[in-house]
Amino acid sequence: MFSKSFSLQKALAAARRRLLICILALGLAGFAGWPALAARQIPPVPLSPTETITFTEAQLARGKQLFNKTCAQCHVGGQTLPNPDVTLKLEDLAGATPPRDNVLAIVDYIKNPVTYDGVESLVEYHPNTQLLSEYPRLRNLTEEDLKLIAGYILVQAKTVPGWGGTKSESHSDLSAYL
């Protein structure tokens, strides 16, 4: 009886060792490939009509944080709650007058907002850096902060499926955000 019990213990110990070796081998193989999977490919975005820029993960994280604090109330998921027909999709940004499809153009818009056709100023209506009484969060942003917000918007527009929603979506779909 003792010898059978002893053999069973040996067999179980050997099986545990093999299992542990397999787990470690799989873990190391997974860990070796993990940085490649974890590293997000960040596409370059237009800085201006003639230059591009590639933001780092840290810059995009800061841009997201700033966007969420200052813009997401009306632009959740790249949509525009006051006017769902004008989103933060690349084609909508490019179709504006002047185009808002590069970092410096978005920064200019945040400072001096105008209607989509570029005809009328929206300084008194859209949050911007000029309003003294309204939107103090925007007024206190640095030029670098504005660039990070713009970079975040453009990278999202290039990489996130569904960013900006669809023109057929209504405010009722977004009622939880109002």
C-alpha positions in Angstrom: 0.0 0.0 0.0 2.8 2.4 0.9 4.6 1.8 -2.4 1.4 2.5 -4.4 0.8 5.7 -2.5 4.4 6.7 -3.0 4.3 6.1 -6.7 1.1 8.1 -7.0 2.8 11.0 -5.2 5.8 10.8 -7.6 3.5 10.7 -10.6 1.5 13.7 -9.4 4.7 15.6 -8.6 6.0 14.9 -12.1 2.7 15.9 -13.6 2.8 19.2 -11.7 6.3 19.9 -12.8 5.4 19.3 -16.5 2.3 21.5 -16.1 4.4 24.2 -14.5 7.0 24.0 -17.3 4.2 24.3 -19.9 2.7 27.3 -18.1 6.0 29.0 -17.8 6.9 28.2 -21.5 3.5 29.6 -22.7 3.9 32.6 -20.4 7.3 33.4 -21.7 6.2 33.0 -25.3 3.2 35.2 -24.6 5.4 37.7 -22.8 7.9 37.9 -25.6 5.2 38.7 -28.1 3.3 41.1 -25.7 5.2 44.3 -26.4 4.5 44.0 -30.1 0.8 43.5 -29.3 0.7 46.2 -26.7 2.4 48.8 -28.7 -0.3 50.6 -30.7 0.6 51.8 -34.1 0.0 55.5 -34.0 -0.4 57.0 -37.5 1.1 60.3 -38.4 -1.5 63.1 -38.7 -1.3 66.4 -40.6 0.3 69.2 -38.5 -0.4 71.6 -41.3 -1.4 71.2 -45.0 2.3 70.4 -45.8 3.7 68.7 -42.7 2.9 65.7 -40.6 3.5 64.8 -36.9 3.4 61.6 -35.0 2.2 61.8 -31.4 3.5 59.6 -28.6 1.2 57.4 -26.4 1.9 59.8 -23.5 0.9 62.8 -25.7 -2.3 61.1 -26.8 -3.2 60.2 -23.3 -2.8 63.8 -22.2 -4.7 64.9 -25.3 -7.5 62.5 -24.4 -7.6 63.8 -20.8 -7.8 67.4 -22.0 -10.4 66.5 -24.6 -12.6 64.8 -22.0 -12.4 67.7 -19.7 -13.0 70.5 -22.2 -14.7 69.0 -25.3 -16.4 65.7 -24.7 -19.6 67.3 -23.2 -20.6 68.2 -26.8 -18.3 65.9 -28.8 -18.7 62.5 -27.2 -17.3 59.9 -29.5 -16.5 62.5 -32.1 -20.1 63.5 -32.6 -21.4 67.0 -32.2 -24.4 67.2 -30.0 -25.7 70.6 -31.1 -25.4 69.6 -34.8 -25.0 65.9 -35.5 -24.5 66.7 -39.2 -21.1 68.1 -38.5 -18.9 65.6 -36.7 -15.2 65.2 -35.9 -14.8 62.7 -38.7 -12.0 63.3 -41.1 -14.3 64.0 -44.0 -16.3 66.5 -42.0 -13.2 68.2 -40.7 -11.8 68.4 -44.3 -15.1 69.7 -45.7 -15.2 72.8 -43.5 -14.2 76.2 -44.7 -11.4 76.6 -43.9 -10.6 72.9 -43.6 -10.0 71.7 -40.0 -8.2 68.5 -41.0 -4.8 69.3 -39.4 -3.5 70.1 -36.0 -2.9 73.8 -36.5 -6.3 74.3 -38.2 -8.1 72.7 -35.2 -6.0 74.8 -32.8 -7.1 77.9 -34.8 -10.7 76.8 -34.6 -10.5 76.4 -30.8 -9.2 79.9 -30.6 -11.4 81.5 -33.3 -14.5 79.2 -34.0 -16.5 79.9 -37.2 -19.5 78.3 -38.8 -18.9 75.2 -40.9 -19.0 77.4 -44.1 -16.5 79.9 -42.5 -18.9 82.8 -42.9 -19.8 83.7 -39.3 -17.8 83.9 -36.1 -19.0 81.6 -33.3 -16.8 83.2 -30.7 -19.9 84.0 -28.6 -21.4 80.6 -29.0 -18.8 77.8 -29.3 -16.3 77.3 -26.4 -13.1 78.9 -27.3 -10.0 80.5 -25.7 -11.3 84.1 -26.0 -14.4 83.9 -23.8 -13.6 85.4 -20.5 -16.7 84.5 -18.5 -17.5 81.1 -20.1 -15.4 78.0 -20.5 -12.5 78.9 -18.2 -11.0 75.5 -18.8 -10.3 76.4 -22.4 -9.0 79.8 -21.6 -6.3 78.3 -19.4 -5.0 75.8 -22.0 -1.6 76.3 -23.4 -0.7 76.2 -27.1 0.8 72.7 -26.4 -2.4 71.6 -24.7 -4.5 72.7 -27.8 -2.1 70.8 -30.1 -2.5 67.6 -28.0 -6.3 67.9 -28.1 -6.2 68.4 -31.9 -3.8 65.5 -32.2 -6.1 63.3 -30.2 -9.1 64.2 -32.3 -7.2 63.4 -35.6 -5.7 60.1 -34.4 -9.2 59.0 -33.1 -10.7 60.0 -36.5 -8.1 57.9 -38.3 -8.1 54.8 -36.0 -11.4 54.4 -34.2 -14.2 52.8 -36.1 -17.4 54.8 -35.5 -15.6 58.0 -34.4 -18.1 60.7 -35.2 -21.1 58.4 -35.5 -23.3 58.7 -38.6 -25.3 61.6 -39.9 -28.5 59.6 -39.4 -28.0 59.4 -35.6 -30.3 61.6 -33.7 -30.0 63.4 -30.4 -32.2 60.7 -28.8 -29.3 58.3 -29.2 -27.2 60.6 -27.2 -29.8 61.7 -24.6 -27.7 60.3 -21.7 -25.0 62.8 -22.5 -27.1 65.9 -22.6 
